[in-house]
């Protein structure tokens, strides 16, 4: 086993906009990769300088982000993503449009020296199921999701930025959030083959460079989470699906696995099971615990040196290929036009007669996913002076709701919710508001499964990206397409 092979299987992370000394030293010793989050990024120039500094310590470094477009963004976290997300793309139904927009994401990442994008989400949207997938999915139909997944992979990888299809073998059926618990899905392998695996097959056929594992247990297949399952990673993903690229774990610090500064059992088991690149938990102590536990496992024979060497070789090969070369991004108008085309209008939805009152509970889908900076309330305020309202991230008290409804008297009332069909407090909010204001316009910023909970008027955005919320706000404000970009302040500076 090469001396740095173990380090060549690890994807580390750090806090803040500058790398600490311990990370620089680890990079000098051959650390394979660094995963960046929004807190590591303060702006375009800083990001480019950061990736240059990191690569000065290791020229073959993988620098990764989760840049899915839509809800999950790192580079545009301060403003909300200018890209409509997967649900919107699936609704528009044009894989070529998905490829164009994914190409734009790849160009954006390549310009800043990022060479691994932990996207696309290849999971299916199962109505009423996963609280953490939802609009991150292209939809419920396996063939549709497969076509868009392949298109996204192709678009991102045009700039020699590696794409990563996730979360194998499928997270969409789970009713739990693996950030918070270990979800269990009763599906059999044959059921997965008939549905959930189809998008992963398409991603592999499209040449996807990496596949990320799901922290989900499928008891009919293995009593261990997929991340730790040799049967799913080796027998199914490698042998049956023929995937020869890098298998990346989802974050091992998530509650479903539970690695921390005290234990790294998940890292050891994942590497032994067939994962190649381990996404380590947050914090220097936890990451060094993982490194030490892996080294001890190799010395004790729990993980073979051959297994480590093979994993490190795959990671090195990926890093050798992923040499970002940005091309030309698509016309920015494609993003806003796609978001607008994805809107679902049901009932009397149109420009508001006057400045509304907005109860905005349409923010983040999980407490463990960063909230988008864009909000329907904020975007309407920018377009309709006099707009008032309240943002809600949890249940409103009766007094708060009474105050809001009093303030809304005589004005159009807009209630934004996100996947109320999954969240009881949002269903309760809708019931209480519609009982007093049946004329309220319900805006669903999650999946369109909330339509059944609304009154006569419903506007679905299929995501809470800046692109999708801007499309909704502009429609409600009566702005035409040309006015949308002006009102939104144009494109981010690094994309012009």
C-alpha positions, -999 to +999 in steps of 0.1 A: +000+000+000+013+034-010+022+056+020-005+082+012-031+058+000-052+061+031-051+099+029-060+094-007-094+081+003-105+110+025-127+140+018-121+166+046-138+198+056-131+229+076-147+260+091-145+295+078-131+311+046-095+302+051-079+267+055-064+261+090-028+250+095-038+214+103-056+211+069-027+226+050-003+200+066-027+172+057-029+184+021+009+183+020+007+147+031-016+137+002-051+144+014-074+135-015-101+161-013-118+190+005-155+196+006-166+232+007-198+246+022-214+280+020-196+291+052-163+286+034-173+310+006-176+348+009-175+358-027-162+349-062-127+363-057-122+348-023-134+314-036-110+314-065-081+324-042-091+297-017-091+269-043-058+281-057-043+281-022-056+246-014-043+233-047-009+248-040-005+222-013-018+194-034-020+200-072-041+168-076-067+178-051-104+172-055-123+202-044-160+194-040-193+212-034-230+203-034-242+226-062-274+210-073-292+242-084-325+249-068-327+244-030-291+232-025-265+257-034-231+266-020-218+293-044-250+312-044-261+307-008-260+344-001-287+351-027-304+318-034-297+298-065-302+315-099-308+280-113-342+263-111-340+230-093-346+194-104-384+194-098-388+225-121-366+209-148-385+177-146-418+196-150-405+214-180-396+180-194-368+189-217-335+170-210-317+193-234-327+223-212-314+204-182-281+197-200-277+235-208-284+246-173-261+219-158-235+230-182-239+265-167-233+251-132-202+232-145-188+264-160-195+283-128-176+257-107-148+253-132-142+291-132-135+289-095-113+258-096-139+233-082-137+199-099-162+177-081-199+185-080-219+163-056-249+163-080-272+154-095-298+139-072-310+108-090-336+098-064-373+095-073-399+117-057-423+094-039-453+115-029-456+119+009-423+101+015-389+117+019-388+150+037-353+157+024-356+148-013-388+163-026-380+191-051-344+179-053-358+151-075-366+154-112-399+136-105-416+103-097-412+086-131-380+065-133-375+070-171-381+108-168-356+110-139-332+089-158-332+112-189-327+143-168-300+127-146-280+117-177-285+152-192-273+168-160-242+146-158-233+154-194-237+191-189-216+194-157-189+171-171-185+192-203-162+215-182-142+186-169-160+189-135-169+155-122-206+149-115-218+126-088-252+108-089-268+105-055-281+088-033-275+052-043-296+030-044-323+056-039-334+079-010-367+090-024-388+063-008-376+070+027-399+087+052-370+097+074-342+124+070-308+107+072-294+139+086-315+132+117-321+094+118-314+062+100-343+057+075-355+022+067-371+013+034-388-020+029-383-022-009-368-054-023-339-054-048-363-063-076-384-033-067-354-011-068-343-026-101-378-017-116-377+019-105-350+035-083-319+020-100-330+031-135-317+067-131-284+054-117-281+031-148-286+061-170-260+081-151-235+053-155-243+050-192-237+088-195-202+084-180-208+098-145-175+100-126-188+093-092-218+079-073-228+088-037-242+063-013-274+066+007-275+063+045-306+042+042-313+006+053-330-018+029-337-048+052-348-070+024-312-066+009-289-060+039-293-051+075-267-023+071-272+011+055-263+012+018-232+032+027-219+002+047-233-026+025-209-047+005-239-063-013-252-030-025-218-013-033-200-043-047-226-068-060-251-043-072-233-011-081-200-025-092-209-059-106-245-056-118-246-019-129-210-020-141-199+012-124-161+016-124-158+051-110-155+066-076-180+056-049-184+085-025-201+083+009-227+107+020-214+127+051-204+102+077-212+127+105-249+125+097-270+109+124-278+079+102-241+069+106-230+089+136-192+093+132-178+120+155-147+127+176-153+096+196-161+070+169-153+064+133-169+030+129-188+042+099-157+053+080-140+019+086-171-001+076-177+021+045-142+016+032-143-021+038-177-023+021-164-008-011-166+030-008-136+049-023-139+084-010-151+090+026-169+122+033-156+128+069-176+145+097-171+181+107-143+191+130-106+185+132-109+160+161-136+139+144-115+138+112-083+128+129-103+102+148-114+088+115-079+088+101-065+070+131-093+044+132-088+036+095-051+032+100-057+009+129-082-011+109-057-016+081-030-027+106-054-051+122-065-066+089-101-053+092-096-034+059-071-049+035-043-028+021-054-039-013-088-024-008-073+009+003-049+009-027-077+002-051-099+030-037-070+055-037-062+046-073-098+053-084-097+087-066-063+096-082-077+087-116-107+109-111-085+138-099-063+133-130-093+136-153-111+165-135-090+194-146-116+222-149-118+239-183-148+263-183-167+267-215-194+292-224-225+292-201-260+293-216-279+325-220-290+336-185-325+341-198-328+303-201-328+300-163-355+326-157-376+313-186-373+277-174-384+287-138-414+306-152-424+277-174-423+253-144-449+272-124-481+254-117-511+277-118-544+263-105-575+284-101-577+322-101-540+330-100-527+362-116-513+396-108-524+408-073-548+438-072-526+455-046-497+450-022-504+418-003-498+405+032-476+374+030-473+346+056-441+330+043-435+294+056-420+283+024-383+283+035-360+254+040-371+218+038-349+205+065-333+220+096-301+203+084-301+220+050-290+256+047-319+280+042-321+299+010-315+336+012-343+342-013-378+344+001-411+350-015-419+378+010-386+396+002-390+393-035-426+406-034-416+435-012-390+444-039-417+443-066-448+456-048-440+485-024-462+482+006-461+444+008-460+433+044-458+400+061-440+375+084-416+346+077-422+315+097-397+287+103-420+269+128-456+269+141-471+303+147-488+309+180-526+317+180-517+353+190-492+356+162-516+343+136-544+365+149-521+395+146-511+385+111-547+380+099-557+413+114-529+430+095-540+412+063-576+425+065-586+442+033-555+431+014-547+401-008-534+373+015-506+350+002-496+319+023-464+302+012-458+267+025-432+241+017-443+204+015-472+209+040-483+174+031-452+162+050-452+188+079-481+189+103-474+224+115-477+237+079-510+218+074-523+233+106-513+268+093-532+263+061-563+250+079-564+279+103-557+306+076-581+292+050-609+288+076-608+326+080-596+336+046-608+311+020-597+336-007-560+333+003-536+324-025-515+294-014-480+293-029-463+259-026-425+262-028-420+225-025-434+197-045-469+201-061-483+175-037-496+205-015-521+214-042-548+192-025-544+212+007-550+246-008-581+266-015-594+275-049-561+293-059-528+276-059-494+286-073-467+260-073-431+270-078-415+235-076-386+248-055-374+277-034-345+288-055-341+325-063-350+316-099-383+299-090-394+324-063-385+353-086-407+337-113-436+335-088-431+370-074-429+385-109-461+368-120-479+380-089-466+415-094-476+416-130-441+420-143-433+407-178-403+385-186-380+414-195-387+430-161-379+399-142-341+402-146-341+439-138-362+435-107-339+406-096-309+428-099-294+408-128-271+379-127-244+372-101-212+390-110-192+358-115-216+346-141-216+376-164 
